[in-house]
Amino acid sequence: MVQQFNAQYDKHIGWLQDHHNLPSSLWNVYEIERLHSLTYPSQRADIVGLNALKIVSLVAKWPFLFKANWFLHHFKTLTGVDIAFKFEENLKIKSTIIVKFLQHQKEMQLAINEMILAGQGNVLAPLVAAILGICQFFKESSKFLFHQTMEHANVVDIEKDITLPLSPCISFAGNSTLLCLFF
């Protein structure tokens, strides 16, 4: 019985590894999620167990675990926290607070109000205004903070066609950070 169970686990792991090598457009997302849920105990054992694997081996054995969607799924299964939702929820609240703070700084009032007007109608404008406003407030350049991509670029296009800077940055799609619809 145990051998049969282990063989099934190995089969699931093999399927995940094989499908990771396919173009992402061919991935069966529902099957990947299902198998990630089924193999969760094995993932945890490989990460923190007595015979925990090194990162290179983890990437080879669990390639989807190192993709944002499934990393977040794993984290939610582990902690019960939907970190992407929490992050987005808190970002909206905190960016509004930062913008209000900057609007009360005499030297920033004009600049922050111009940013908000430039992005009028865009739900992401307050977030961008908060980031750009903080840079301006602390007299830091935002030159390397944002990386512009084509308006309709997706993550696969960005990863494949664009050489990203060495430092962490925010990729935005469109002509202006204040008018972009996606980060």
C-alpha positions as CSV (number, residue, x, y, z in Angstrom):
1,M,0.0,0.0,0.0
2,V,2.8,2.5,0.9
3,Q,4.7,1.6,-2.3
4,Q,1.6,2.3,-4.3
5,F,1.1,5.6,-2.5
6,N,4.7,6.6,-3.1
7,A,4.5,5.6,-6.8
8,Q,1.4,7.8,-7.2
9,Y,3.3,10.7,-5.6
10,D,6.2,10.2,-7.9
11,K,3.9,10.1,-10.8
12,H,2.4,13.4,-9.8
13,I,5.8,15.0,-9.2
14,G,7.0,13.7,-12.6
15,W,3.9,15.2,-14.3
16,L,4.5,18.6,-12.7
17,Q,8.1,18.6,-13.7
18,D,7.3,17.6,-17.3
19,H,4.6,20.2,-17.7
20,H,6.8,23.0,-16.3
21,N,9.0,22.5,-19.4
22,L,6.0,23.2,-21.7
23,P,5.2,26.8,-22.8
24,S,3.0,28.4,-20.2
25,S,0.2,28.7,-22.7
26,L,-0.1,24.9,-22.6
27,W,-0.2,24.5,-18.9
28,N,-3.3,22.9,-17.4
29,V,-3.6,25.3,-14.5
30,Y,-6.4,23.3,-12.8
31,E,-4.4,20.1,-12.8
32,I,-1.3,21.9,-11.6
33,E,-3.2,23.3,-8.7
34,R,-4.8,20.0,-7.9
35,L,-1.5,18.1,-7.9
36,H,0.2,20.9,-5.9
37,S,-2.6,20.4,-3.3
38,L,-2.2,16.6,-3.3
39,T,1.6,16.8,-3.0
40,Y,1.7,19.5,-0.3
41,P,2.9,17.2,2.5
42,S,5.8,16.1,0.3
43,Q,6.6,19.7,-0.6
44,R,6.8,20.6,3.1
45,A,9.0,17.6,3.8
46,D,11.4,18.6,1.0
47,I,11.5,22.2,2.3
48,V,11.8,21.7,6.1
49,G,12.0,18.0,6.7
50,L,14.9,16.0,8.2
51,N,16.2,15.5,4.7
52,A,15.3,18.9,3.4
53,L,16.5,19.7,-0.2
54,K,18.8,22.5,-1.2
55,I,17.3,25.3,-3.2
56,V,18.7,24.0,-6.5
57,S,17.1,20.6,-5.9
58,L,13.8,22.1,-4.8
59,V,13.6,24.1,-8.0
60,A,14.3,21.0,-10.0
61,K,11.8,18.9,-8.1
62,W,9.1,21.5,-7.5
63,P,9.5,24.0,-10.4
64,F,6.0,25.4,-10.1
65,L,6.5,26.2,-6.5
66,F,8.9,28.9,-7.6
67,K,6.2,30.6,-9.8
68,A,4.2,33.4,-8.0
69,N,0.8,31.7,-8.3
70,W,1.8,28.4,-6.8
71,F,4.2,30.0,-4.2
72,L,1.3,32.1,-3.0
73,H,-1.0,29.0,-3.0
74,H,1.6,27.1,-1.0
75,F,1.9,30.0,1.5
76,K,-1.9,30.2,1.9
77,T,-2.2,26.4,2.5
78,L,0.6,26.7,5.1
79,T,-0.7,29.8,6.9
80,G,-4.3,30.3,5.9
81,V,-3.3,33.8,4.8
82,D,-4.0,35.0,1.2
83,I,-0.9,37.2,1.1
84,A,-1.7,38.6,-2.4
85,F,-5.1,39.8,-1.2
86,K,-3.7,41.2,2.1
87,F,-0.9,43.0,0.2
88,E,-3.3,44.6,-2.3
89,E,-5.8,45.5,0.5
90,N,-3.1,47.1,2.6
91,L,-1.5,48.8,-0.3
92,K,-4.7,50.7,-1.2
93,I,-5.1,51.9,2.4
94,K,-1.5,52.8,2.9
95,S,-1.1,54.6,-0.4
96,T,-4.1,56.8,0.4
97,I,-2.6,57.7,3.8
98,I,0.8,58.5,2.2
99,V,-0.9,60.7,-0.5
100,K,-2.8,62.6,2.2
101,F,0.4,63.1,4.2
102,L,2.2,64.4,1.1
103,Q,-0.7,66.7,0.3
104,H,-0.1,68.3,3.7
105,Q,3.6,68.9,3.1
106,K,3.8,72.4,1.7
107,E,6.7,71.6,-0.7
108,M,4.8,68.6,-2.1
109,Q,1.2,69.9,-2.4
110,L,1.5,71.0,-6.0
111,A,3.5,68.0,-7.2
112,I,1.2,65.4,-5.6
113,N,-2.0,67.1,-6.8
114,E,-0.6,67.2,-10.4
115,M,0.2,63.5,-10.2
116,I,-3.3,62.7,-9.0
117,L,-4.8,64.9,-11.8
118,A,-2.6,63.3,-14.4
119,G,-3.8,59.9,-13.4
120,Q,-7.5,60.9,-12.9
121,G,-9.8,58.0,-13.5
122,N,-7.1,55.4,-13.0
123,V,-7.6,53.3,-9.9
124,L,-3.8,52.7,-9.6
125,A,-3.0,56.5,-9.7
126,P,-3.0,57.0,-5.9
127,L,-0.6,54.1,-5.5
128,V,1.8,55.5,-8.2
129,A,1.4,59.0,-6.8
130,A,2.4,57.7,-3.3
131,I,5.5,55.9,-4.7
132,L,6.6,58.8,-6.8
133,G,5.7,61.3,-4.1
134,I,7.8,59.5,-1.5
135,C,10.8,59.5,-3.9
136,Q,10.3,63.2,-4.5
137,F,9.8,63.9,-0.8
138,F,13.1,62.2,0.1
139,K,14.8,63.6,-2.9
140,E,15.4,60.1,-4.4
141,S,15.4,59.4,-8.1
142,S,12.6,57.1,-9.3
143,K,14.5,56.6,-12.6
144,F,15.4,52.9,-11.8
145,L,12.3,52.2,-9.8
146,F,10.0,51.7,-12.8
147,H,10.5,49.7,-15.9
148,Q,8.3,50.5,-18.9
149,T,6.9,47.7,-21.1
150,M,4.5,47.5,-24.0
151,E,0.9,48.3,-23.1
152,H,-0.4,44.8,-23.7
153,A,2.7,42.9,-22.6
154,N,2.1,39.9,-20.3
155,V,4.5,38.4,-17.8
156,V,5.8,35.8,-20.3
157,D,6.5,38.5,-22.9
158,I,8.3,40.6,-20.3
159,E,10.4,37.7,-19.0
160,K,11.3,36.5,-22.5
161,D,11.8,39.7,-24.5
162,I,13.1,42.3,-22.1
163,T,16.3,42.5,-20.2
164,L,15.3,43.6,-16.7
165,P,17.6,45.8,-14.7
166,L,19.7,44.1,-12.0
167,S,18.0,46.0,-9.1
168,P,14.4,45.2,-8.2
169,C,11.9,47.4,-10.1
170,I,8.2,47.7,-10.9
171,S,7.3,46.9,-14.5
172,F,4.4,48.9,-15.8
173,A,2.5,48.4,-19.1
174,G,1.8,51.6,-21.0
175,N,3.1,55.1,-21.8
176,S,2.9,56.6,-18.3
177,T,3.1,55.2,-14.8
178,L,0.1,57.3,-13.8
179,L,-2.0,56.0,-16.6
180,C,-1.0,52.4,-16.7
181,L,-3.5,49.7,-16.0
182,F,-1.1,46.9,-15.0
183,F,2.1,46.5,-12.9
